Amino acid sequence: MAGLALTGAAPASAQEIFAGMAVHGVDTPFTLKTYEEGADIQIGVRSQPIEGLKLIGKPSAYLFGSVNTKGDTNLVAAGLSWKIGKQLYVRPGIGLAVHDGPKLRYDSKGRRTDLGSRILFEPEIGVGYQIDPRFSIEAHWSHVSHARLFNSKQNPGLDMIGARVNVKF
């Protein structure tokens, strides 16, 4: 708390809750095949824009959990996101995720297909539409990986693409 006072940042309070579904393990140019599938159920919260972080555009803090319906990797992620625009908007974000996927996994050719470390980077982006002052909908993409920092030859990553409903309170 003393650190927050020194930086001029006030503790963030929840402003918005969101929930949605995502396709789990989508192949994109950012990932290798992870051999995971199913859908993810996601639920989370976002804070009000943080005035003390005005220097970097007053991002909101977020926290969300993602549970896979097929028993594959689940995760919890936290980070910062920026809402750019009013009725039609873009929401980029960056955070860290902790997951429960297998520690080691190999494909039939002996290549590692696990995510490489328990803590991963979690960049994301959403494109949304503000329906009214309280409700908005978003299409979103989330990616988790260790960016080859912990093993330069292994980093399959995991992508999730879906939709969210946001409710301000």
Secondary structure as the mmCIF struct_conf table of DSSP 4:
data_model
#
loop_
_struct_conf.conf_type_id
_struct_conf.id
_struct_conf.beg_label_comp_id
_struct_conf.beg_label_asym_id
_struct_conf.beg_label_seq_id
_struct_conf.end_label_comp_id
_struct_conf.end_label_asym_id
_struct_conf.end_label_seq_id
HELX_RH_AL_P HELX_RH_AL_P1 ALA A 2 THR A 7
TURN_TY1_P TURN_TY1_P1 GLY A 8 GLY A 8
HELX_LH_PP_P HELX_LH_PP_P1 ALA A 9 ALA A 12
STRN STRN1 ALA A 14 HIS A 24
BEND BEND1 GLY A 25 GLY A 25
TURN_TY1_P TURN_TY1_P2 PRO A 29 PHE A 30
BEND BEND2 GLY A 38 GLY A 38
STRN STRN2 ALA A 39 SER A 47
HELX_LH_PP_P HELX_LH_PP_P2 GLN A 48 PRO A 49
HELX_RH_3T_P HELX_RH_3T_P1 GLU A 51 ILE A 56
TURN_TY1_P TURN_TY1_P3 GLY A 57 GLY A 57
HELX_LH_PP_P HELX_LH_PP_P3 PRO A 59 PRO A 59
STRN STRN3 SER A 60 ASN A 68
TURN_TY1_P TURN_TY1_P4 THR A 69 LYS A 70
BEND BEND3 GLY A 71 GLY A 71
STRN STRN4 LEU A 75 SER A 81
STRN STRN5 ILE A 84 GLY A 85
BEND BEND4 LYS A 86 GLN A 87
STRN STRN6 LEU A 88 HIS A 99
BEND BEND5 LYS A 103 LYS A 103
STRN STRN7 TYR A 106 TYR A 106
TURN_TY1_P TURN_TY1_P5 SER A 108 LYS A 109
BEND BEND6 GLY A 110 GLY A 110
STRN STRN8 ARG A 112 ARG A 112
BEND BEND7 ASP A 114 ASP A 114
BEND BEND8 GLY A 116 ARG A 118
STRN STRN9 ILE A 119 GLN A 130
BEND BEND9 ASP A 132 ARG A 134
STRN STRN10 PHE A 135 VAL A 144
STRN STRN11 SER A 145 SER A 145
TURN_TY1_P TURN_TY1_P6 ALA A 147 ARG A 148
BEND BEND10 LEU A 149 PHE A 150
TURN_TY1_P TURN_TY1_P7 SER A 152 LYS A 153
STRN STRN12 LEU A 158 LYS A 168
#
